[in-house]
Amino acid sequence: MFIANRFIKLVLILCCYLASSNPVMAQQFSGRVITMVVNYSPGGPTDIEARMVAKFLPKYLKGVKSVVVKNVPGAGGNIGVNQLAEGRGDEKYNIGFYTWDPVNQLIQNKTLHVKYNDLKFIAGFRQVSLIYVRKDVKPGIKKPADIVLADNIMVGVLSLTNHTTLRQRLAMDLLGAKYEIIPGYKGIRDIDMAIQQGDIQMTNNSLPGWYATSKPFLLDTGVVIPVFQYDFERPDGTTGRNATLPDVPTFTEVYKDVKGKNAVPSGIKWDALKLLTRIMDSMYRTVFMPPNAPPEAAEEMRKAFLELKNDPEFIAAYELSVKTKPDMIVGAQGELILNDLDQINPKLLEFIKDYIDPKI
């Protein structure tokens, strides 16, 4: 009887250990309402993807009550990132769904209070982006290469330090186009409205926003034309058009149209553009948990995104909205990209800081 009782106790102890050490059995999110902090305005491309994820994610978080989206725009997306990082109490179980901006970390922007490396990385979404311009910019834009003929193009941006601003500036400078940056917009949707009204003439967008609002309201109505997409790096190391935007030329295609068919971009501005494109192409949207999130909760959340990645219903809904299947990375692969931020060539990093603002 003594041996039997000891055996029963051993089994009970083992079961308790497994329940506490296995994140799925522990059900870290059971009974909780999880807030998903989105760092841009409602209706924009980040918000579109976030709400789609929030709809399907509860299927894979055991016992969770719901996932609620909270839009926290401002400071080029940094306010939403800061809010997640500075969460207390039960806020450590929240998640952030961001269009992240590694440039702010690289230049040590004071409005970003945390390093992305200090957050707990969960998942990242690859996403293509493109530039488009009003066709009525004088003397008239009939094809992408015509932007170098314009007297001055008003480019609407979120902030001077935003990665989209930096990439647009680098590309326009390499092409030799004349432009003026107009910062201060809270979201891409606000910029699109300003383009529609004629207040500004050019901007950048990612695929969800392009298909949801920009294409139907600006392209299909004849207001704008796409100028270029950034050169997409394929797994074999070659570059070219992304399959999701087969009819939009790459930057290098437009560069050759402007400079000559044998022209090849070069120099430190080209190196900076390639660096930023490589980082943003690797993951354009990111999902994080706070630094103080329990390791078991972070692991359970990663597993939930792995399940979501293969959910046929989620894939179909995503593709219907974004016109491409979700391309997601989870866990270690994304952490490697974050670690690479500390390995940037110092000379290139100094150039980026000076290019944005010599005072930074």
C-alpha positions as CSV (number, residue, x, y, z in Angstrom):
1,M,0.0,0.0,0.0
2,F,2.9,2.4,0.9
3,I,4.5,1.8,-2.5
4,A,1.2,2.3,-4.3
5,N,0.6,5.6,-2.4
6,R,4.1,6.8,-3.3
7,F,3.5,5.9,-6.9
8,I,0.2,7.9,-7.0
9,K,1.9,10.9,-5.3
10,L,4.7,10.7,-7.9
11,V,2.2,10.7,-10.7
12,L,0.4,13.7,-9.3
13,I,3.6,15.6,-8.8
14,L,4.7,14.8,-12.4
15,C,1.3,15.9,-13.7
16,C,1.5,19.2,-11.8
17,Y,5.0,19.8,-13.1
18,L,3.9,19.2,-16.7
19,A,0.9,21.5,-16.3
20,S,3.1,24.3,-15.0
21,S,6.0,23.8,-17.5
22,N,3.9,23.1,-20.7
23,P,2.6,26.5,-22.0
24,V,-0.3,24.9,-23.8
25,M,-1.5,23.0,-20.7
26,A,-0.9,26.1,-18.5
27,Q,-3.3,28.2,-20.7
28,Q,-1.7,31.5,-19.9
29,F,-4.5,33.5,-21.6
30,S,-7.4,31.6,-20.1
31,G,-10.2,33.9,-19.0
32,R,-8.4,37.0,-20.3
33,V,-9.3,39.8,-22.7
34,I,-6.1,40.5,-24.7
35,T,-5.6,44.0,-26.1
36,M,-3.9,44.2,-29.4
37,V,-2.2,47.6,-29.6
38,V,-2.0,48.8,-33.2
39,N,0.4,51.8,-33.8
40,Y,-1.6,53.4,-36.6
41,S,-5.1,54.8,-37.2
42,P,-8.2,52.8,-37.8
43,G,-8.9,51.9,-41.5
44,G,-5.2,52.0,-42.5
45,P,-3.2,49.1,-43.9
46,T,-1.7,48.1,-40.5
47,D,-5.2,48.2,-38.9
48,I,-6.7,46.1,-41.8
49,E,-4.2,43.2,-41.1
50,A,-4.4,43.6,-37.3
51,R,-8.2,43.2,-37.2
52,M,-8.0,40.1,-39.4
53,V,-5.5,38.5,-37.1
54,A,-7.5,39.5,-34.0
55,K,-10.6,37.8,-35.5
56,F,-8.9,34.4,-35.9
57,L,-6.2,34.4,-33.2
58,P,-8.6,33.4,-30.3
59,K,-9.1,30.0,-31.9
60,Y,-5.5,29.2,-30.8
61,L,-5.3,30.8,-27.4
62,K,-6.8,28.3,-24.9
63,G,-9.6,29.8,-22.9
64,V,-9.1,33.4,-24.0
65,K,-12.2,35.6,-23.9
66,S,-11.3,37.8,-26.8
67,V,-8.6,39.8,-28.6
68,V,-9.6,43.5,-28.8
69,V,-7.9,46.0,-31.1
70,K,-6.8,49.3,-29.7
71,N,-5.4,51.9,-32.1
72,V,-2.7,54.1,-30.6
73,P,-1.3,56.3,-33.5
74,G,1.2,59.1,-33.2
75,A,4.9,59.9,-33.4
76,G,5.3,57.8,-36.6
77,G,4.0,54.7,-34.8
78,N,6.3,55.1,-31.7
79,I,3.5,55.9,-29.2
80,G,1.9,52.5,-29.7
81,V,5.2,50.7,-29.3
82,N,6.0,52.7,-26.1
83,Q,2.6,51.9,-24.7
84,L,3.0,48.2,-25.0
85,A,6.5,48.3,-23.6
86,E,5.5,50.3,-20.6
87,G,2.5,48.1,-19.7
88,R,2.0,47.1,-16.1
89,G,0.0,44.3,-14.3
90,D,-2.1,42.3,-16.7
91,E,-1.0,44.4,-19.6
92,K,2.0,42.1,-19.8
93,Y,-0.3,39.7,-21.6
94,N,-1.1,42.2,-24.4
95,I,0.4,42.1,-27.8
96,G,1.4,44.8,-30.3
97,F,0.7,44.6,-34.0
98,Y,2.9,47.1,-35.7
99,T,4.2,48.5,-38.9
100,W,7.6,48.6,-37.2
101,D,10.2,51.2,-37.9
102,P,13.8,50.0,-37.3
103,V,15.1,53.4,-38.5
104,N,13.9,54.9,-35.2
105,Q,16.1,52.4,-33.3
106,L,19.1,52.9,-35.6
107,I,19.2,56.6,-35.1
108,Q,18.1,56.4,-31.4
109,N,15.1,58.6,-32.0
110,K,14.0,60.0,-28.6
111,T,10.3,59.4,-29.2
112,L,11.0,55.6,-29.2
113,H,11.5,54.7,-25.5
114,V,12.4,51.0,-26.0
115,K,14.5,48.9,-28.4
116,Y,12.6,46.4,-30.4
117,N,15.2,43.8,-29.2
118,D,13.9,44.4,-25.7
119,L,10.4,43.4,-26.6
120,K,9.4,39.7,-26.9
121,F,9.2,39.0,-30.6
122,I,6.3,36.8,-31.7
123,A,5.8,37.0,-35.5
124,G,6.4,39.0,-38.6
125,F,4.6,39.4,-41.9
126,R,6.4,40.0,-45.1
127,Q,4.7,42.7,-47.2
128,V,5.5,44.5,-50.5
129,S,5.1,48.3,-50.8
130,L,4.9,50.8,-53.7
131,I,5.1,54.5,-54.6
132,Y,2.3,56.2,-56.5
133,V,1.8,59.8,-57.8
134,R,-0.9,62.0,-59.1
135,K,-1.0,62.0,-62.9
136,D,-1.7,65.8,-63.1
137,V,1.7,66.8,-61.6
138,K,3.0,69.4,-64.1
139,P,3.9,68.8,-66.9
140,G,1.9,65.5,-66.5
141,I,2.9,62.0,-65.5
142,K,2.1,59.4,-68.2
143,K,4.7,56.9,-67.2
144,P,6.9,56.3,-64.1
145,A,10.1,57.9,-65.5
146,D,8.2,61.2,-66.0
147,I,8.6,62.0,-62.3
148,V,12.0,63.4,-63.0
149,L,10.5,66.0,-65.4
150,A,8.2,67.4,-62.7
151,D,9.1,70.9,-61.3
152,N,8.4,69.8,-57.7
153,I,6.5,66.8,-56.2
154,M,4.8,67.2,-52.8
155,V,5.4,64.0,-51.0
156,G,3.1,63.2,-48.0
157,V,4.7,61.3,-45.1
158,L,4.1,60.3,-41.5
159,S,7.3,61.7,-40.1
160,L,10.8,62.8,-41.2
161,T,12.4,59.7,-39.5
162,N,9.9,57.1,-40.8
163,H,11.4,54.3,-42.9
164,T,8.9,55.0,-45.7
165,T,10.1,58.6,-45.8
166,L,13.7,57.7,-45.9
167,R,13.2,55.1,-48.7
168,Q,11.2,57.6,-50.8
169,R,13.9,60.3,-50.3
170,L,16.7,57.9,-51.2
171,A,14.9,56.7,-54.3
172,M,13.9,60.2,-55.5
173,D,17.5,61.4,-55.0
174,L,19.0,58.5,-56.9
175,L,16.6,59.2,-59.8
176,G,17.3,62.9,-59.7
177,A,13.7,64.0,-59.1
178,K,12.7,67.3,-57.5
179,Y,10.4,66.9,-54.5
180,E,9.4,68.4,-51.1
181,I,8.6,66.3,-48.0
182,I,5.3,67.2,-46.2
183,P,5.4,65.4,-42.8
184,G,2.9,65.2,-40.0
185,Y,0.1,62.8,-41.2
186,K,-1.2,60.3,-38.7
187,G,-1.8,57.5,-41.2
188,I,-1.7,56.4,-44.8
189,R,-5.5,56.9,-45.1
190,D,-5.1,60.6,-44.2
191,I,-2.4,60.9,-46.8
192,D,-4.6,59.3,-49.4
193,M,-7.3,61.7,-48.7
194,A,-4.9,64.6,-49.1
195,I,-3.8,63.2,-52.4
196,Q,-7.4,62.8,-53.5
197,Q,-7.9,66.5,-52.6
198,G,-4.8,67.6,-54.4
199,D,-3.0,68.9,-51.3
200,I,-0.1,66.5,-51.9
201,Q,0.9,64.4,-54.9
202,M,2.9,61.3,-53.9
203,T,3.2,58.7,-51.2
204,N,4.1,55.1,-50.3
205,N,1.7,52.3,-49.3
206,S,1.8,48.6,-48.5
207,L,-0.4,46.0,-50.3
208,P,-3.4,45.9,-47.8
209,G,-3.9,49.7,-48.0
210,W,-3.3,49.8,-51.7
211,Y,-6.0,47.3,-52.5
212,A,-8.4,48.4,-49.8
213,T,-8.5,52.2,-50.5
214,S,-5.7,53.5,-52.7
215,K,-6.4,51.4,-55.8
216,P,-10.2,51.8,-55.9
217,F,-10.3,55.5,-54.9
218,L,-7.1,56.8,-56.6
219,L,-5.9,54.4,-59.3
220,D,-9.2,53.1,-60.6
221,T,-10.6,56.7,-60.8
222,G,-7.6,57.9,-62.8
223,V,-6.1,60.1,-60.1
224,V,-2.7,58.4,-59.7
225,I,-0.4,55.9,-61.4
226,P,2.1,53.5,-59.6
227,V,5.6,54.7,-60.0
228,F,7.6,51.7,-58.7
229,Q,7.9,49.0,-56.1
230,Y,11.2,48.4,-54.3
231,D,13.3,45.7,-55.8
232,F,12.2,42.3,-54.2
233,E,15.0,39.9,-53.2
234,R,14.1,36.4,-54.1
235,P,15.3,33.3,-52.1
236,D,18.0,32.6,-54.8
237,G,19.5,36.1,-54.3
238,T,18.2,37.7,-57.5
239,T,15.9,40.7,-57.5
240,G,12.9,41.8,-59.4
241,R,9.2,42.4,-59.2
242,N,7.2,40.9,-56.4
243,A,4.7,38.3,-57.7
244,T,1.9,40.2,-55.9
245,L,2.6,43.3,-58.0
246,P,3.5,41.9,-61.4
247,D,2.4,45.1,-63.3
248,V,4.3,47.6,-61.3
249,P,8.0,48.2,-62.3
250,T,10.8,48.0,-59.8
251,F,12.9,51.0,-58.8
252,T,15.9,49.7,-60.9
253,E,13.6,49.4,-63.9
254,V,12.6,53.0,-63.6
255,Y,16.2,54.0,-62.9
256,K,17.3,52.5,-66.2
257,D,14.4,54.3,-68.0
258,V,15.7,57.5,-66.6
259,K,19.4,57.1,-66.7
260,G,19.9,54.6,-69.6
261,K,19.4,50.9,-70.1
262,N,22.9,50.0,-68.9
263,A,22.8,52.3,-65.9
264,V,23.3,50.7,-62.4
265,P,22.5,52.5,-59.1
266,S,25.5,52.8,-56.9
267,G,26.9,54.8,-54.0
268,I,26.1,55.1,-50.3
269,K,22.5,56.2,-51.0
270,W,21.9,53.0,-52.9
271,D,23.6,51.0,-50.1
272,A,21.2,52.6,-47.6
273,L,18.1,52.0,-49.8
274,K,19.1,48.3,-50.3
275,L,19.7,47.9,-46.5
276,L,16.3,49.3,-45.6
277,T,14.5,47.4,-48.3
278,R,16.1,44.1,-47.2
279,I,15.0,44.7,-43.6
280,M,11.5,45.8,-44.4
281,D,11.0,43.0,-47.0
282,S,12.0,40.5,-44.4
283,M,9.1,41.6,-42.2
284,Y,7.0,44.7,-42.7
285,R,4.5,44.1,-39.9
286,T,5.6,42.8,-36.6
287,V,3.9,41.2,-33.5
288,F,5.5,41.7,-30.1
289,M,4.7,41.2,-26.4
290,P,6.0,43.4,-23.6
291,P,9.4,42.9,-22.1
292,N,7.8,41.7,-18.9
293,A,5.5,39.1,-20.6
294,P,5.9,35.7,-18.9
295,P,8.1,33.4,-21.1
296,E,5.3,30.8,-21.1
297,A,2.8,33.3,-22.4
298,A,5.2,34.4,-25.2
299,E,5.8,30.8,-26.2
300,E,2.0,30.1,-26.2
301,M,1.5,33.2,-28.3
302,R,4.2,32.1,-30.8
303,K,2.5,28.6,-31.1
304,A,-0.8,30.3,-31.7
305,F,0.7,32.3,-34.6
306,L,2.2,29.1,-36.0
307,E,-1.3,27.6,-36.0
308,L,-2.8,30.7,-37.5
309,K,-0.1,30.6,-40.3
310,N,-1.6,27.3,-41.5
311,D,-5.3,28.1,-40.9
312,P,-7.1,27.7,-44.2
313,E,-10.0,30.0,-43.2
314,F,-7.5,32.7,-42.1
315,I,-5.5,32.3,-45.3
316,A,-8.6,32.7,-47.4
317,A,-9.8,35.8,-45.6
318,Y,-6.3,37.4,-45.7
319,E,-6.0,36.7,-49.4
320,L,-9.4,38.1,-50.2
321,S,-8.4,41.4,-48.6
322,V,-4.7,41.7,-49.4
323,K,-4.7,39.8,-52.7
324,T,-1.9,37.6,-51.5
325,K,-1.4,34.8,-49.1
326,P,0.1,35.7,-45.7
327,D,3.8,35.2,-45.6
328,M,4.7,34.9,-41.9
329,I,7.8,34.2,-39.9
330,V,7.6,33.2,-36.2
331,G,10.1,33.1,-33.4
332,A,13.9,32.7,-34.0
333,Q,13.9,33.8,-37.7
334,G,12.5,37.2,-36.7
335,E,14.9,37.5,-33.7
336,L,17.8,37.1,-36.1
337,I,16.6,40.2,-38.1
338,L,16.3,42.2,-34.8
339,N,19.8,41.2,-33.8
340,D,21.1,42.3,-37.2
341,L,20.1,45.9,-36.3
342,D,23.2,46.0,-34.0
343,Q,25.5,44.9,-36.8
344,I,25.0,47.8,-39.3
345,N,28.1,49.1,-40.9
346,P,29.0,52.2,-38.7
347,K,29.8,54.3,-41.8
348,L,26.4,53.5,-43.3
349,L,24.7,54.2,-40.0
350,E,26.3,57.6,-39.6
351,F,25.3,58.5,-43.2
352,I,21.6,57.5,-42.4
353,K,21.7,59.7,-39.3
354,D,23.1,62.7,-41.1
355,Y,20.8,62.2,-44.1
356,I,17.7,62.3,-41.9
357,D,18.9,65.2,-39.8
358,P,22.4,66.4,-39.1
359,K,21.3,67.3,-35.5
360,I,20.3,63.8,-34.6
